[in-house]
Amino acid sequence: MAGRLTDKIALVTGGASGIGRATVLRFAEEGAAVMAADRNPGGLEQTKGLAQKISPDIETVTVDVSKLDQVTHMVDTTVERFGRLDVLVNAAGVLILTPPLAEVDERLWDLMMSTNLKGLFFCCKAAIPAMLQNGGGSIVNIASMAGVQAYSQSLPYAVSKAGIIHLNSVAASQYTSQGIRLNCIAPGFVDTPQARGSTQSTEAIEKAARYHPLGRIGRPEEIANTILFLASDESSYISGSTFIVDGGSWSVASRL
Ligand SMILES: NC(=O)c1ccc[n+]([C@@H]2O[C@H](COP(=O)([O-])OP(=O)(O)OC[C@H]3O[C@@H](n4cnc5c(N)ncnc54)[C@H](O)[C@@H]3O)[C@@H](O)[C@H]2O)c1
């Protein structure tokens, strides 16, 4: 069923890797024009090369989402290139494992808060006026199961992701009546460079897979498919919601 995003203009942060890259490719397959944004220009070029095998309507912009002037430039560049903005996917994020609260380095707290939470706030802040100019749009925010459960391995990450879930609810209460739907996804363990970088071991990934009812962790494409649904008009009656996409692992963990 191709064409689920025909004529839509989408902006995807974190587009150089993992879930963001899978989303850029999925959106291209479904007919969207896509601006892939990231702080990693080399990764963006790779994404563009892959996406252009599917569609010519792919562009890239380098951005540090924690800097408001760069985020404003990212949105302006998208509107200048494609004419308007219909969909924003906030997938840029960083996870660094930390010791318990009393030993958390202030620098790491600031890094994860300013990237994951403040950066997502900046992206919404810059995109919403552009979306309102054309009667609305859809924003998909990528949180994490770490923002739902007590994820002990990185308190700053977990708190930033819990903040995203609440930001999503509050912003949906403010903008849904004006035609902008905001929804959130809380992925479980997904096989991306972030997941492999934070665990630093294939063994840890294999161990995690054993706790999943499906016998494996998630694939970025599986999160991208949920993002696609929420970005498209198929989810026209959904706003302010958070979707857990974890292969059923939460229900298993809560029974242990
Ligand atoms: N992989 C998982 O298990 C998992 C689980 C739950 C949630 N998530 C979330 O999904 C999103 C995507 O993560 P992923 O697993 O694909 O990781 P990833 O590391 O593959 O991709 C994250 C991307 O964000 C970019 N980024 C980081 N800081 C940035 C900044 N300041 N400005 C612009 N870009 C920046 C990175 O360059 C990278 O390309 C993140 O928000 C992550 O927290 C991932």
The ligand as a Gaussian input file, in Angstrom:
#p B3LYP/6-31G(d) Opt

LIG

0 1
 N       17.449000       2.074000      20.070000
 C       16.689000       1.940000      21.121000
 O       16.689000       0.876000      21.791000
 C       15.765000       3.041000      21.539000
 C       14.791000       2.754000      22.481000
 C       13.930000       3.748000      22.887000
 C       14.034000       5.013000      22.354000
 N       14.987000       5.294000      21.433000
 C       15.046000       6.656000      20.918000
 O       14.883000       6.634000      19.520000
 C       15.506000       7.786000      18.956000
 C       16.435000       7.321000      17.844000
 O       17.498000       6.573000      18.439000
 P       18.296000       5.424000      17.681000
 O       18.222000       4.235000      18.527000
 O       17.886000       5.390000      16.270000
 O       19.773000       6.002000      17.879000
 P       20.902000       6.417000      16.853000
 O       22.068000       6.779000      17.706000
 O       21.055000       5.395000      15.801000
 O       20.288000       7.745000      16.194000
 C       20.178000       8.932000      16.919000
 C       20.527000      10.091000      15.987000
 O       20.350000      11.320000      16.721000
 C       21.384000      12.186000      16.314000
 N       21.617000      13.216000      17.313000
 C       22.072000      13.067000      18.577000
 N       22.186000      14.268000      19.158000
 C       21.807000      15.198000      18.256000
 C       21.721000      16.612000      18.267000
 N       22.065000      17.348000      19.333000
 N       21.269000      17.235000      17.164000
 C       20.922000      16.519000      16.065000
 N       20.999000      15.192000      15.976000
 C       21.432000      14.535000      17.067000
 C       22.621000      11.285000      16.149000
 O       23.621000      11.893000      15.365000
 C       21.994000      10.052000      15.512000
 O       22.050000      10.110000      14.105000
 C       16.247000       8.468000      20.113000
 O       15.461000       9.535000      20.593000
 C       16.342000       7.375000      21.145000
 O       16.472000       7.890000      22.454000
 C       15.860000       4.329000      21.008000

